[in-house]
Amino acid sequence: MATQHVARRHKEEVLRRLKQVPAVALLGQPQTGKTAIGRAIAAEANGIYLDCQDWETGKMLAGGGLREFAVRNAGKLIVLDEFHQQMGLLEDLSGAIDEHRREGTGNGCFLLLGYGSIRDANRADASLEGRVSCVQLNPLDVLDLSGAGEEEVEMLWLRGGLPASFAAADDASSFEIRSDLNRNILSDEIIEEGMRVGYTQLRKLSVLLAHSQGRPLNVMEICRIMTLNPRTVRKFVDGHRKRLLARALPAYYRHAKKRLKNTPKFYYRDSGLLHELLGVKTAAALKAHEMAAMSWEGFVIENILCQLPEEAAARASYYGAAGGAEVDLVIERPGIGLWAIEIKKSVKRAPSRGFHSACRDLEPARRFVVHGGSLGCYKDRNGVEHMSLPDMCREAAAAFAP
């Protein structure tokens, strides 16, 4: 497959919402392509692009400057990149939006670009509630790739969904891009989170967490190995979660027949960043690596969950009970019921006994096995639906559409 720019379907969603509301926030983890989309929209709309990390821009916008700037440029779309770097802008932004509403100057006045989740943005400043519509920009997923076959899916799994990494000329270049990004992420966290731990130790902690992929996070064991205090580890994990770099998949708890696991499972959300921490540079090395199965599990989970509305993805869980009953991913929604999903890399792998046992406990509306092949969808004699990852993503997108 020739690597090239992959158009993001999120751009059309942003344009649609800008026609309906005064302000839209495009949120996601670093390097997912927010700036590229924002610049493209600004250019097409003859708007104004501002980088809030720029010192002169920050000085101009401070102290009511945003409202004055918006008045001087009434009728133009203003794109504020890295707006989270200037959190004092949020109250100013609320006032500017209200002025536009009073003056009837129309929708599509502001586009905000920043990292974090929709829920975190809504909690950041209560004054934004009801004023800003949020769109989540995830890394590339299998539905972003036109007619994704096994080769494309394998490449996305190895390199991850960050556009620059995926579109690199070769695997070595992709690995270098991800090495630089992981280095920058740790440096930023030291500054922004006020971490009292040096870069080298945080890198070791990141690698240790990479080897915890897909497992319940044992903070005390990590502290023992790293000689760190629990507060530091939790702060680091929380910082990764807020930046959408990591996921804590909660345990399913609405079942009283058996004693259930209750510790969230830890996942790096981008498989490419995970593989850089594991030192995996090629597809052959990945398939032979001891963490390949857990890496594939996290990759599949992220691809499925990014097809769901944010509130549905936030309620996703895993099921684990005494005796080995387990489901890798549980998703549910009123009117649809509960889906139980088992994740396998091989097409030929049958569901485990633990999966069948868990399904007897949960009584799901639908049961799935997601595999890494391109074999068409079919049901086995037990009624379990077997699907490739692209097929499963299309099924989830259609069923959970707003």
N, C-alpha and C positions, 0 to 999 in steps of 0.2 A: 504493500500500500504506500503510495506517495504521500508524504506528510505535507499538509497545507493548512491554511487558515480554515477553521471550522466556524461557520456562522452560528451565533447563539440565538435560539428561539426566544430568549428572554427580552431581546430588544423590542420585538413587536408588542409584548405585554406592557413594557414601560411606555411605549408610544400610545397604546390604547388607554392606559390609566391617566396619562398626562392630558388627554382630551376630556377627562371626567373630573379631575380634582386639581387644586392649585399646586400641590407639591407631591412628589413621588420620591421615595428612598429606595435605592438599589443597594442591597446589602449582601455581604458574603465574606468568605475568608480571603486573605491576601492572594493576589496574583490570579484571580479567577476571570479577569477581563472586564472588571467594572469600569476602569478608566477608558478602555477602548470603546466600550458601548457609549459611555457618557460623552466622549469627544465626538464620536460619530453623530450622535443625536444633536449635539450643540452645533456642529457644522451644517447638518441638514436643515436645522431650524433657524440658522443665522443667530444662534444664541451666544452666550458668553460663558466661557469655561474658566473657573477659578480653582487653583490648587491651594487648599487651606494650610498645607505644610510650608508654603512659601512665606517667608518672614514679612515681606512687604504686603502681601495679600492679607495675612493675619492682622497686621497693624491697621490696614485700611478698613477691615470689617469690624474691628473691635469698637466697643462703646457706642453702639447704635449705628455703626457704619453700614451694616447690611441693609437696614431699612432705608437709609438715605440712598444707597447704591441702587436698590430696587426701584425707588421712586424715579431716579434719574434714567433708569433703563426700563421703564414701564412698557409692557408689551413684549419684552424679550425673555426668553428662557434663560435662567441663570443656573449653571451647573456648578455645584460646590463639591469638589473632590476631597476626600479625607476629612469630611466635616466633623468626624469624631475627635480630630485633633484640636478643634476649637469648640469645646462643649458649651462655652458661653454664648455661642451663636444660637442655641436652640430657643431661648426665650425671645431673642431678637427676631428669629425666624417666625415664631408664632405671631408676633405683632405685625410683621410684614405680610404674612398670609391673610390676617384679619383685615388689613388695609386694602388688599386686593379684593377681598370679598365685599367690603363696604363700597368700594368704588366700581365694582362690577367689571374689573379689567380682565376677567376670564380665567380659564384654567391653564395649566401648563406653565406656571411661573417659575418653579424651582425643581431641580433634580439633585438629590443628595446621594453621594457615593461614599460608602464606608464599610468597615468590617463589622462583624457581629451578626446576631440573629434578629429576626423581626420582634421576638418577645423582649430581647434586651433593649432594642431601640425604643419600644413602647414604654419600657420602664425607665428609660434614661431621663425623660422629662415629661411630666404629666401634661404640660401645656401643649404637647404635640398630638395628644389623643384627639382623633376626629379631624385632624388637619393634614396628616401625611398618610398616603397610601404606600405600603411597603411591598417590595418584590424581592424575593430571595434568589441570589445568583449562586448556584452550586458549581463545583467543577464540572467539566465535560462528563456526560454520561453516555451510555450506549445509544440512546435515542437521539443524541446530537450528531451521531455518525450516520451518514446516509447508507442504509442497507447494511448495517453492521453484521459481518460474518465472524467466524471463529478467529480469523487472523486479526481483524480490527479490535475485537474484544480482548484478545491476548495482549495486544500492544497497549491498549488503554489500561489494562490491569497492571502491566509492568511499569509504564511511565506515569500513570496517574492522569487525573483530569485537568491539571493546570495547563492552559492552552500553550504556553511557551514550551513546556516540557513535552507535551504530546506531539507538537509540531516540529520538534528539533530534527536536525538532519540525520542523526543516528543515535543509538542508545547511549554512547559515551557522552555526546553533547547534552542529551537529556539529563543524564546523571549529574553532570556538572551544574546545570541550571538548578536542579533540586538541592544540590549541596550548598550552593550559594543562598538559596531561599531558606533552607533550614538554619543556616548560620545567621541570616538576618532576623529570622523569627526569634531565635534565642536572644540575640542582642537587643531587639525591641522589647522583649518581655523583661529583661533585666532592668531596662529604663522605665517602662510604663507601669510595671507591676511593683517596682521597688524591691526586686529580689535581692537578698543579701547573700547570694551565692554566685560564684564566678562562672564564666562561660564554660570552662572545661568540665566542671561538675554538673552543670545543667545539661551539657551534651551527653554525659554518661547517664544521667537520669532519663533523658529522651530515649537513648538506646535501650535502657532497661525497660521502659514502658513499651517500646516496640516489641520486645520479647514477651510482653504481657497481652499482646493483641488478642482479643476475643475471649479473655478470661476475666473472672471477677477480680476487681482491683484490690489487692492486699496492701494497703498503705503501710501498715506496721512492718511487713516483711521488706518492703522497699526501703523504709527508714533504717532497718537493721543492716541491709546490704550497703546502703549509701552513707550511713552515719549522718542522716539528716533528721530534722525534727518533723513530725507529722504536718505541722502548719505549713512548712515550706513546700512539701510534696502536694498537699491539697491546693495551695495557692497556685502552684505551677499547672496542675491539672485543670483547675477552674479557669486559669488564663487561657489555656488551649481550648477549652470548651467555649468560652465567650468569643474567641476568634474563629470558631467553627472548624478548628483544626482537629479536635477530638470529640468523641461521642461517649457518653456514659449511658449505655442501653439498660434501662431499668428492668428489674425482674417483674414478671407478671404475678399479681398478688390476689386477684379476685377468685380464689378457689380455696376451699377449706377442707377438702377431703384428705389432702396429704400435706406433710411438712415441706414447704417450698423454700428454694433459695431466695435470698433477698438482697444480695450485693450486686450492684450494677456491673455490667461487663464493660471493659475499656476497649475502645477502637480508635486508631488513627483514621480519620475520615478519608484522606487522600492516599490511595495505595502507593503512588509514586514517592511521596514523602516518607512513607513507612519503609519502602524498599531502600531508600537512600540511607536511612538509619540502620537498616539491617546489612548494608553493604552489598545489596543485590543489584548487579549492573546489566544482566542479560536474561533473556527468557529461559535459557537452559539453566542458569544458576538459580532462577526463581523456582522452577519446577523441582529442583533437587534440594531446595532449602527446607529445613525443619519447620519453618513458619509458613510454608506455602498454603496449607489448608486454612489456617487462621487468617492469612492475608486475603485469600479468595472469599472467605466468609464475610469479612468486613467490606470488601469491594462489592459483593452482591447486595449486602444490606444497604449500603449508601446509594447504589443505583436504584434500588426499589424505593427507598424512602424519599429520594428527591423527586419522585413522580407524584407524591402525595401532597395535599395541602399541608401547610406548616403545622397546623394544630393536630392533624392526624398523625404526621410523622413524629410529633412530640410525645404522642401516647403509645408509640410502638414499644415493644418489650420482647423479652425472651422468657421461656417457661422452663423451669428446672425443679424437679421434685425428687424426694427421696426414692431410691430404687432405680435411678437412672432415666426416668421419664424426662424428656427434654425436647423443646422446639427452638430452633435457632432464631426465628423471628415470628412474632405474633402481632398482627395488626387488626384493628377492628374499627367499625364505624356504625352508628345507629342506622338501621335500614339495610345494611350490608351484612352485618354479623361479623364473626371472628374468622380470620384466615390464619392457618398454621403453615409455616413455610420451613422446609428442610433444605439445607444448602449442601450440594455435592459438587465436586469438580468433574468427576467422571460421569459420562452419560450412563454407564452400565451399573452404577451403584444404586441398589435398592434402598428404600427408606429403612432406617434402623428400627430395632425393636423398641428402643426408647421413644422414638417418634410415634409409633403406633400406640404405645402405652399412654403417652401424653395426650394424644388425640382422643383416647377413650375418656380421659379426665375432662378435657376441654370441650368436647363435642363441637368442633368448629364447623362453620357453614361450608368451608372449602379447605382442602388440604393440597399442598403443592410440594413437589421436589424441583428445585432450580438447579440446572446443571450447566456445564461449560461447553456443551456441544451446540450443533445447529440442527439437531434432530427435531422434527415437528412435534407439536403438542399431542399428547395422548394420555389416556387414563389406564392405570393398571387394574388388575382384577379386584383390588381393594378400594377402588374409587379415588386413588391419589392421582392428581394431575401432574404430569411431568412436562417441564417447559425449559427452553433455553432462557438465558438471562434477558435478551431483548424482548422475547415474547412475554415474559413475566412482567417486565417494565411496562409494556403496552397494555397488558391486562390490568395492572394496578392503576395506570393513568386514566384508563377509561372508566373503571369502577369507582374511583375516588374523585373524579372530576367535580369541582364545585357546582 
